Amino acid sequence: MLGATPAFVVVGTPGDRRVSMFASALRAHGLAEPSVVAWRDVLAGAEIRIPERALVRVDSPGEDAEADALLRGPGSPTRVGGGASWHAAFVRGLERVRRAVARAPGARLLGDVEEIAVMFDKRRCHARLLAAGVPVPSALPEEVTGYSHLRELMARAGWNRVFVKSAHGSSAAGIVALQTRGSQLHAVSSVDLIRPRPGVVELHNSLRVPTYTDEADIAAIVDALAPDGLHVERWFPKASSDGHVFDLRVVVIGGRPTHAVVRASRKPMTNLHLGGTRGDLDQVRARLGAARWEQAMRICARAAACFPGSGMVGVDLMVGIGWDRFAVAEVNAFGDLLPRLPGLPESGAGGLDSYHAQVAHILASRSAA
């Protein structure tokens, strides 16, 4: 049956760019468009029907207000918080998908749902990478209960610069880059702090990436984020190019780094949706040199190997300020949304975007089985 044309199913958001780009890649390979199981239906408990021998891709539940409400509860989709509830509901949804696939004869998942759950828990993901010897920034080992506790732990560790991350955040939601120097504080965040009335604090995602210097504001943000869980890393000073700090988003498909984009910014967060820009990859490669570029790609492959059941992951790799150190900041289950980015020439995916490369890998793997 391996020679039969496979049916594809995507668990995602109908109309989402990810779904559309994957469908386009299937068409380019002469395959039928995938059927789509909406995350909102999965989370609401609707019956999940998977065809026999289908290949099932789990994609992001983002960009859907109804799915967000089912994951976090009702409220503005722009609000920050509710990460623990989001993750718990997301894991339950992943398990429903896994069971549905298991009931369909010959069907299989293209990504392991347990691994997806780990990648959406920064603490567990960091621990898995660290145990495998993948270079990562140092992290506070204790659960941070609030701002005063954070400052106490920072003082104990001798750190004056940290990244405070929501344990279950994605797309840099709920992140605070905090620097302290004596009584002076400087925090850059993706969070907009709103006080609609005395004693009430609201946090919302912000594309403008505000800066905070008032300790009361910084404390309010950290205290509001802490109940959902925090992952705090020591600030890893990143290299700069053309006056912008940068990191690399590297897509690893089938264990091989296939795509890389330079994400550059004047802010500590380089995410493209937060004002980061695509930098010059050829320039970065030339500055690193062949040996260090190969080292960087090996590190990304090692990070991906920590998730052997995932056919694709996106690795966020930081290059140290001296251009001779590397650290993995994140591993992303849905890190392939890189429109119009051709594959690395040496990867075997040259000329293919990340979705076309994934379909080609899936088909090649079936032929080799």
Buried (B, 14 or more C-beta within 10 A) or exposed (E): EEEEEBBBBBBBBBEBEBBBBBBBBBEBEEBEBBBBBBBBBBBEEEEBEBBEBBBBBBBBBBBBEBBBBBBBEEEEBBBBBBBBBBBEBBBEBBEBBBEBBEEBEEBEBBBBBBBBBBBBBBBBBBBBBBEEEBBBBBBBEEBBBBBEBBBBBBEEBEBBBBBBBBBBBBBBBBBBBBBBEEEEBBBBBBBBBEEEEEEEEBBBBBEEBEEBEEBEBBBBBBBBBBEBBBBBBBBBEBBBBEEBBBBBBBBBBBBBBBBBBBBBBEBBBBBBEBBBBBBBBEEBBEBBEEEBBEBBBEBBBBBBBBBEEBBBBBBBBBBBEEBEBBBBBBBBBBBBBBEEBBBBEEBBBEEBBBBBBBBBBBBEEBEEE
